[in-house]
Amino acid sequence: MSEVNHPEAHVNEEPRNDFMDVGVGFGVTFGIMLVISVAAAVISFLMS
């Protein structure tokens, strides 16, 4: 007989903290956008 894999019997090999993943994602995105906006402001100030 072939072995049937049931989702209920699946073991989560790599548990993750979804809240921390989302928080880190927002933080990294905010940091990148902040760096880009500060750089654009500095370049705009230097060109004037």
Summary of the structure (lengths in Angstrom):
residues: 48
radius of gyration: 22.7
end to end distance: 77.2
largest distance: 77.2
contacts: 64
relative contact order: 0.07
helix: 69%
strand: 0%
